[in-house]
Amino acid sequence: MADNQSTQPKVILHWLEKSRSQRVVWLLQECKGLDWDVKTYKRQPNQLAPPTLKEVHPLGKSPAISVESSKLSKPLVLAESAAIIEYLCDHFAPHLVPTRYRDGEDGQVGGETESWLRYRFYMHYAEGSLMTLLMLTLFADNISNGPSVPWLIKPLTRLIGNQVYSLFLTPNHKTHFGFLNSQLASSPDGGRYLCGNELTAADILMSFPLIAGKSKIDRAEYPKLAAYMDLLESHEGYQASIKKIEEISGEPFKAML
């Protein structure tokens, strides 16, 4: 009898400190029976990723995964958080994807369940709209109070940062945080997650921008969103992902912010 272990695929996550790759650790832990490992990378003094990540993928970004299998002539390399998570769910974690069609409506336009439609939306929204807003917020904060800004010009940069907040960031924060709060209030079947009662890959993808940017979210104004962030941050899978990285790196976990 052939050794079944030798034919099983193995996934290597290329993990960079203070990056979006942490949620892929969480996702990998939710995969059933998958052999996986983590290779860690440290940021350079300028906070950019090290050049060695370009040996994994031409963009030199993290997360990236390498999939090794006896059926492949060379490892399959994937980058971009949502693409990685969708691929892993397709093969190893279908339970993290809601049922797509209502009974008797398979393949029909409009036959999709509300949970699946939300799932598809949030798989794009997390990196498209929400993460973009968070990055712009980080940029404005660094302009206003970044440690690299000379103190002589800080009054000017702070004025510029405040203008960016006033004209763009604050209105968009209200729009997006209010939207998410209302989405959670109307979650299918009264669920605590965005797509219903069960954790999905979309929740895992959403965890990074929300937990990283939680200081910008008024808990009193957005109580449903605050409770959701607490739910994600306290989830045993998220906590286990932090413990896993601390064990591998030998260092305390540091979030992006």
N, C-alpha and C positions, 0 to 999 in steps of 0.2 A: 504493500500500500504506500502511495506517495505521501511525502510529508506535506500535509495541508498548510502548515505554517509558512513554508517557503514560497507558497503561491499567493499568500495574502499581501495586499499592498501595505506600504508603510508611508506615513506622511511626516515630513520634517517641516516644522514651522520656523521661519526665520524671524525672530522676535527682537525688536529694537526697544530699548528703554524709553519710557515716556512717549509712547506712540499708540496708535490705534490697534496694534497687534494683540493687545491684552484680551480683547473680546474673542479673538480666534482661539485662545487658550480655553476660554469658557466653552466655546462651541465644540472644540475637540473632545472635551470631557463628556459632552452629551452624546457623542458618537458611540454606537454600540459595537463593541468588539474590535475597535480599530487600533492598530499598532501605530503609535505616533511618538514623536520626540520634539524637543525644542532646542534650537541653536540660538544663543543670545548674542546681541551686539550692543556696544555702548556708543553713545553720541560723542562727537568730537567737541573740543572746547567751544567751537562756534555753534554748537547745538545741531549741526547737520549730521546726517547718517554717515557712517564710515564708508570709504570707497569699496571695501570688501563686499558690501551688499550688491554692488554692480556686477560682481561675479556670479550672483544668483539670478538677478534680473537686470536688464539694461537700464531701467529707471533708477535702480539703487534704492528702492523704497521698501518699507515694511508696513504691513505684513506681506510676506510672500510665502508660498509653500512649495515644497518639492515632493512629488508623489512618485515613489519607487515601486515597481512591480515587475515580476518575471515576464509579464506580457509586454512590457515596454522596453525598447532598445536603449532608451535613455530616460532619465527622470522627467516627468511632466512638471513644468514650473508655472504657477499661477500667481498673479498679483491682483491688487485691489480687493478691499475687504468684502464687498458684497458679492463679487464674482467667486471669491474663495469660499465664502459661506454657502452660496447657492450650490456650488460643486460638491462640497462636503455633504450638504443635506441630500442632494440627489442620490449619492452613493451610500452614505453611512448614517444619516439622521433624518429620514423622511418623517419621523414623528414630530419634528419641529416645524413642519409645514402644514397649515390647516387643510382640511378636505376642500378640494377645488370646486366641485359641482354639487348642487343639490340633487337629491335622489331623483332619478329619471330624467335629468337634464344634462347629462354628460355631453360635452362638446358644443353645447348651444350657446350662442351669444346671449349674455344676460343670465345664463344659468349658474353663474358663479355664486358661491356663498359670500356673505358679507365678511366673514373672517378671512377668507382667502383674498378678497379684493383689498382689504386693509393690509394684509401681509405683503402683497405685491407693491402697494403704495409705499409702505414704510421701508421696504428694502431699497427703494430709490430715494425716498425723502431723507433718510438718515444721513447719507453722504452728500446728496445734492443740495437740499435747502438748509437743513439744520446745521450740518457741519460747516458749510460755507459761512453761515451767520456766526458760528462760534469762532472761526478763524479770523473773521473781520473784527470781532470783539477783542480777541487776543492782540491783534495788530494795533487797534486803537488804544488798548491799555498800555502796550509797550511804547507807543508814541507819547502818551501822557506821563507815564511814571516808570518807564523801563530803566533798569540799572545802567544801561549804556548811554543814556541821554545826559549830556553835560549839564551841570546844574545851572549854568548861565542861560541856557536856552529853554530850560524846563517850563518857565511860565508860558512861552510861546507854544511849545509842543503840547502842553496841557490844554491850552486854549483850542488848539486844533483838534485834539482828542475829544474835548467836550462838545465841539461843534459836530463832529462825526456822530457822537452819541445822540445829540439833540435832533439832528436832521435825519438820521438813518437808523441807528442801532436801537434806540429806545422804542420807536414806533414798531420796528420789526420784531423786537423782543415781545412786545405786547401781542402782536398778531400771532406769532408762532406759539408762545406759551399758552395763550388763551385758547388757541385751536387744539393743542394737545390736551389741555385740561378738559375741554368739551368732548373730545374724542374718548377720553378715559371715562367720562361720566356716561357715555352712551355705548360703552363696549358691549359687544354681543353677549347675550345671556347674563348681563350684569357682571361680567368678568373684571378681574383686577388688572389684566394685561391689555395691551392695545387691540389684540385680535380676539379676545375672549377670556375664557377661564384658564387656558393652558399657556405656558411659556412657549414662544415661537422663536425662530431664528431672527425674526425682525426685532423682537424685544432685545435680544442679545446685541444686535447691530446698533440699536438705539441707545444701549447702555453707555457707550463711551461719550458721545456728545452731551448727554444729560448729566452723567456723574461728573464729567470734567468741568461742565459749565454750571454746576448747581448753585454756585455763589451768586449767579446772576438772576436766579429765579426766586421771586418773592413767595414764600411758602404760604403766607396768609392769603394772598391774592389768588394763588393757584393750588388749592389744597389737594385736588385729585392728582395733579402732576407731582406734587411733593410726596404724596403717599406712594406713587408709582416709583419714583426715584429711590425711596427707602426700600421698597420691595425688591428692586433690582440689586441694590447695593448689599442687601442682607441675604440675598439668595445663596443657597449653599454652593451652587455652581460658580457664582462669582467669587465668593470667599475662597473656594478651593482653588480657583485659577490664580489668585494672589499668592496663596500658600505654595502652589506649585512653582511659580516663578521665583519666589524667595528661596525655595530649596535649591533650585537650579543655579541661580545667580549668586547666592550667598549674600545678598544685599536686601535691605528693606525695599518694599515696593514703592515706587513713586509714580503718581498719576501725572497727566500732562500739565495740570495747573497747580 
